[in-house]
Amino acid sequence: MNGLVCFPSAARVLALAFLAMVVLMTGCASHPSSNGEASSAADFQQQVANEARIQDVNEQLLALAAESGIGGGVYRVGAEDQIQVDIFGVPELSREYRVDGSGRIMMPLIGAVAVSGLTLDELEAVVAEKYGESYLRSPQVSARVTEFRSQQFTVVGAVSNPRVYSVSRQTTLIEALAMAGGVTDAAGDTIYLTDRVRDPESGALRVRTLLVPVDDLMRHASENNVALGESALINVPRGGFVYVEGAVNRPGAFAQRGNTTVLKALAEAGGLKFEANKSSMRILRRSIDSGTWEHLEVNYAEIRDNPDLDMPLENGDVVVVETDGFKAGWAGFWRNAAGLALLGFRPL
């Protein structure tokens, strides 16, 4: 037969089948699974991580609220409070006074006294000064709240129980958030507070607006846990979104939670595909001033090896991961090879 060896037909079939199995196994090893199991596991892990973060924030809120007590022990008088003012040695001037809607009490001889927003020590000093000007010599004044007003504040946005709350004491920002059931997983990074407080210099009521980062409130409560003023409105806006597209396993929009960076956004998108070009990655960011899109290059190897160099993302940023042509061709080859190997195969 001229030195040629012919396989029997059955042996040829077995050899081809063995070769097909080798090709199929190699292709599977070289290409990520497409059955969705890996994606489902990643989704579950990400959900657990998000829930753990929100639970941690809310647990800290409750702990800090318990530590803060009643507004740090400093109460400021407000409209509808009932105040007992005693002037030593002058019983005819010692009585209870109701603070009116303008924040004043009407006292004998001296008339209207603005007291809203004052602490009890400050109220005593003001009353003593006014009586001391024309009527009494070095009057000794003491004051206490006999009936607290129903102080109201409103919490809106990404909290568990947004509504109007009524309390009968001074309340801090952390206590108010704890009363509202804490933040939800849709919460952004910043809390907005608007209320009315007494100007320490002029004594006039003024509108106060504060922007308090959630992380700062947790880490530096002594500096940021302010006592609420009158007509307080606490707004916890929902976080923004960042977008990931290109050679990732789950491209799409993702909520911006905490300090969202490129690596975190890629993790939420299920990680890079086999054919991703790690050296060709960029961030598209729209300029607020000009409205044009800026292109920021990202070195994936650098930020992966040194997370301190990881780039923070802003609301609306788009992370684009390009496809490597060679890797894409290689992955396509193995997919096609696996399909050809199974051509004509019918399970028994």
Secondary structure, DSSP 8 states (H G I E B T S, - for coil): -TT-----HHHHHHHHHHHHHHHHHHHHHHS---SSHHHHHHHHHHHHHHHHHHHHHHHHHHHHHHHHTTGGG--B--TT-EEEEEETT-GGG-EEEE--TTSEEEETTTEEEE-TT-BHHHHHHHHHHHHHHHT-SS--EEEEEEE---EEEEEEESBSS-EEEEESS--BHHHHHHHTT-B-TTB-SEEEEEEEEE-TTT--EEEEEEEEEHHHHHH-HHHH--B--EEEEEEE-B--EEEEEESBSS-EEEE--SS-BHHHHHHHTT-B-TTEEEEEEEEEEE-TTT--EEEEEE-HHHHHH-GGG--B--TT-EEEEEE-HHHHHHHHHHHHHHHHHTTT----
